[in-house]
Amino acid sequence: MGIAYLKGTRVIACTWGWAGSWTGSILADMGAEVIKVESKRKLDNNRWHYKLGQAGGVNSGEFNFTNRGTKSITLNMRKPGGVKVFKELVKVSDVIITNYTPRVMPSWGLDYTVLKAIKPDIILVSLPGFGSSGPNKDYVAYGPTIQAASGMTFSHGHVGEDPILAGANPADPAGGMWGALGVVAALNYRARTGLGQNVDVAQSEGITSYLPELIMEYSMNKRIRPRMGNRDEIMAPHSIYPCKGKDKWVAIAVGTNEEWNSLCKVMGNPDLNKDARFADQYSRWQNQDKLDKIISAWTRDFTHYEVMNMLQKAGVAAGASLNVEELINDPHVQERGVYIEQNHPEAGKSIVFRSPWTSALTATNPPAPCLGQHNDYVFKTLLGMSDNDIAKLTEEEAIY
């Protein structure tokens, strides 16, 4: 795609929280100019989560990660002047992204019909929690509620126990990725046809798409798959095993008889594969409780890194379970430059996660914007507003 794949594409980001902001950051990584519309009246909640820096301003590590590379302007969309400025910005933009509930943009008089009348080839990509149609479309949604509605929460948990949430809230980054894909697809379509689109992305459906086994199990067999904890429908062993040290663990997954034979040899028990309970994949799967005890007794004598390295050398999939300190200091992670130091104008120096892919396109990894940092650029340079115009709108709290 090259370093300038989306260069020249301007995106208005009516976003807050993680999912919509992450969409904007991904597009910025791809070369787009992304302008985030904010208001002092109601800040993006990620601006004050885990606040960084002591020099004033509202910035946090979470905001600086999810809004990396974007610009920020302040508009009060409850004021007619704010809406008027927004409409002027639409005229010189290509895409609008939003993860507000579907009622918000129409409440400002900015539904897709209005936006299309302003700029016929405009692309609107909406990614609310439950989509832009249906009886639940206006429900408030955070990561846990989206997980629950998607079917993921019910399927997660230990065998025979209650469901549990996936702690990292995968609905948000998944929604962001699907939103970015929707933007790229719509831009490609517009390049071929000259037409804009109204793209509807439900974050909950994005997570459901990750659960094909559950859907297939019910649609074909009318069975609800039980919670399986760390286990797999086919592979065994397949779990997290204790290692030497406090709260140290290693993941081991065996998918073939050849891998199983290699695991037995590394454990110093090559004849274990002759045990009828573990002689083939199905037998191992049926006897996982006994198998896990044998493997755990072996892994306890080694560090999680030692187990990983021994098994990987033998061709067995194993990975040390890293806490965040180990992750940041891991030699592999450090060599790849996963974490970089940024000097934010308000938050100061901090370590942040770089773009998830590396190429010439993502070499700079610019920091997230301060609140309203790009007001002059957008209002004066892009829209040609005078100082008097800006002063009047600021006095009216339309620019706010």
N, C-alpha and C positions, 0 to 999 in steps of 0.2 A: 504493500500500500504506500510505502514511502513516508518521509517525515511530514509531508504536507497533505495527508489524506483528507483531513477536515479543515485545513487552513482556508480561511475565507468564509467559513460557516459560523454564523452568529446564533447563539442559543440564549433565550431568556429562561432563567431557572426560577420558577415560583415553587421553591422547595424548602423543606425543613426536615429535621431529623436525619436519618441515615440514608434511607432508600433513594429518595429523589436527589439528595445532595450527591450521593455516590454516582448516580447517573451522570450528573454534571461533571464530576471529577474525571470519570472515564472518558467523556467526550473531550474534555480539556486535554487529557493525555494524548488524544488522537489528533490534536491540533486545532480544535474548535475554540472560538472565543465564547466563553460562558459567563453571562452576567446574572448574578444572583440578586433577586429583588427581595429586600428585607425591610423591616420596619422596627423602629425603636418601641413602637406600641406593643408588639408581641415578637420577641426575639426567637430565633431558631433555638429550640431548647438545647441543642448541642453546643451552642456558644458558651453556656455557663456550666455544662457538665464537666467536672474535673478541671476547673479553671487553671490556666497557667499564667505565670508572669505576675509581677507586682506593679507594673508601670501604668495601670489603668487599662481601659479597653475591656472588651468581652471576648475572650478567646479561650479555647480549651484544646486539649490534645485530641479529643474526639472530633471536634469541629475542624481542626487543622488537618486531620487525616481525610475526613469525608468531603471536604471542600477544596482540596489541594488544586491549585492552578486556576481557580475561578476568580471572577471579579465581583465586587459588591456595590450595589447602590441602595439608597434608602428611599422608599416611597410609601406613603400611607394610602392604601387602596380604598380606604373608607371615605376619602376626600375626592370630590370631582376632579380637582387638579391633579391628584395622583393618578387617577384612571386616564386622564387626558395625556399625561406624559407617557404612561405605559403604552397607549395606543400609538403614539409617535414612535416609540421604540419598536413596536411590532412591524411598522412599515420598513424598517431597515434590518430586520432579523429574518432568520430562516426557520427556526424551531422554537417552540415553547414546551418546556417540560414542567410537570407539576405532580406532586404526590399529595396534594390537599384532597379532602373528601370532595366528591363531585358537585356538591352544592356551592362551594366557595367561589370558583371562577364565575358561574352564572350570577351569583349574588353581587358581583362587581359589574355586571353587565358585559361579561367577557366570555360568553360561551363560544363554541366553535363557529357557529353561524356568524356571529359578530366579528370574530377574529378573521374569518375567511373573507368577509366583506372588506376588511381593512387591507388585507394582503391575500389575494386569491390562492397563492401557492404555499401558504403557511402550513407548517406541520405542527400539530398539537399531540403530544404524547403524555397521557395521564396514567399514573400508576398508584391509584388509591389501594387501600388494603383489600377491598373486596370487589374492585372493578367499578365501572361507571354506570352499570345497569343492575337490575335485580333488587329484591326487597331489602338487602343488607348494604346497599351501595353507600349509604351515608353513615354507617356505623364507624365509631372511632376505633382506630386500630394501632396497636403497637406490636412489636415482634411476637410476644407470647400469644396474643389473641389471633394473629395471623397464622402462627404455627398450629394452634388448636383447630382453627377452621379448615386448615389444609389437609388434615388427617395425620400430620407428622407427630403431634404430641401423643395421640392415642397409641401410636405404634412404637413409641420410645419408652424404654424402661426395662427393669430387670424382670426376669422370668417370674411370673406369678405375682408381681407387685404392681403398684399404681403407676400410671404414666408419669413421665417427667419431661420438663422442657429441655430443649437443646440450649445450653447456656449462652452460646454465642449469637443467638437470635438470627439464624440463617435467612429468615424471610427478608431482612433488610438488604444485605448485599446481593441476594438472589434477585430481588425486585429491581435493584439498581442495574444489574447486568442485563436483565430482560428489557428494562427501559432503554438502555443504551443500544441494544440490538434493534429495538423497535425504531429508534431514531435513524440508525444507519440504513435499515431496510427501507424506511420511508424516503430518505434522501436519495437512495439508489432509484427508487420508483419515480421520484420527481425528476431526476436527471433524464429518465427515459421518456416520461410522459408530460412533464411540465405541471403535474398536478400535486397538490398537497394532500395530506391525510389527517384523519382523526384517529389516533392509535390508542386503544384501550388495553392497558396491562393491569391485571389483578395480581397483586403480590401473593395472595393466597394460592392462586392457580399456578404461579411460578414454583411454589414449594410442592404442590401436588404433583407436578410434572417430575419430581425427583422420587416419586413413590410408585413406580410402575408395577412392582411385585405385589403390592397391596391391592391395587386396582385389578390386576389380572387374577389374583387369587379369588377375589369376590365375584368378578364378572364371569369367570369360567366355572368355578366350583361352589359359589355361594358360601364361601368360608371367609371369616374375618381372621386374618393372620394374628396369632398371639404375639405379645411382646417377647423379644428374644435376647435382650440385654446385649452382651458383647458377641453373641454367637451369630452364625450365618446359616442360611438355609441349606448350604451344600458343604462348605469347607469346614474341616476340623483337623487339627486344632485351629481355633480362631478366637483369640481373646487377648486380654491384658494380664500379664503375669508379674508377680512381685520379684523384686531384685534386692541386692545388697544395699543397705542404706535406708534411711527413713523416707517413706513415701516415694520410693523409686519403682518404676514399672517399665515393662517392655511389651510391645505389641508383637504377636506372632500370628501369621496366617499361612496355612498350608493348603495349596490347591491341587496338588498331584501326588501320586504315590512316589515319584522320584524325589520330590521335595521332602516327603515324609521320611524316606530312607536317609536322606542327607541330615535331617534333624536328629534322627536316632543316632547316627554316627557322631555328630557333634556333641550330643549329650553323653557319649561314651557308652551307649547302650544299643549297639547295632542289631541285636537280636530282638529288640522290642517290636520290630516290624513283623516278626513271626508269631507274635501273640495274636490269637484268633480274634480278640476283642478289637484289635487295631490293624488287622491285616489288609483291609481295603478302606476306601473312603467312606462307604456307608457304615461299616462297622465302627470306624472311629467316630462318626457323627452320632451313632447310637450310644456310645460309651464316653461321652465328653466329660462327665463328672470325674470318672476315674482317670481319664487322660490328662485333664487339667491338673489334677493333684500330682501326677508324675512329673509333668513339665514344671510346675511351680516349685517342687522340691529341688529341681536342678537349677532353675533361674535364680533362686535365693542365694546361691553361692557366688554370684557374679554381679557386677554393676550392670545397669541397663545399657550402657555403651558397650561393655564387653560382650554381652549377649547379642546385641545388634551386629557388632562387627564380626563375631564368630559365625553367626548364621548367614549374614550377607555374603561372606566369603565362600560359603557352601551353597549359595544360590537359594537360600530360604528368605522369604520376605519377613523382615523383622525391623522394628523401629523403636528407638528409645523414646519413652514418653517424657517430653521435656516440659519443665515448668518455665515460666517466662524468663527467669534469670538465665537458665541454661539455653533457652532459645536465642536470646540476644547475644550470648557469648559463644554460641556454637560455631566451631571453625568453618563448617560448610556454609552456614548462614552469613558469617562475616566475610568469607571469600567472595560470595555472590553480592555483597553490598546491599542486603535486604533492608537494613536500617541505615538511615542517613541523618546527618545533623543539619537542621535548618535554623536560620537566624530570623525569627519572625519579628517584625517591627515593634510589636507590642508584647508578645509572649516571650520574646528573647530566644535563646538557644534551647533547642529540644531535639530529641531523637524521635524520628517518625518513620513509619513504614513507607517505603517507596512504592511506585506503581507496581502492581503485581506482575507485569511483563516488562521485559527489558529490550530496548532497541534504541536506535538513534532518536526515535520519536519521543522517548520518555527520559532523555538524558538530563533535563534541567530539574524536573520535579519541583516546580515553584510552590511556595507556601500558600496557605489559604489567606483570603483577604481580611483586613480589618473592616469593621462595620462602616459601610459608606465610603470606603477608600477610593472608589472609582466614580464618585458622583461627578466631579468636574469633567473627567474624560467622557462619560456617557452624555451628560446633559449639555456640555459645551461643545465638545468635539464631534460627537455623533449626531446630536439633535440640534446643534446650532443655537442653543438658548443663550440669552444674554445674562449678565450678572444681575440685572434688575428683575428679569423673569425668575431666576433662581431665588433671589432674595424674597420676592413676593410669595412664591410657593413655599419657601421655608417658613415664612411668617404665618402662612395659613396651615402649616404642619402637613402639607401635601408631600413635600420632601421632608421625611422624618425618620 
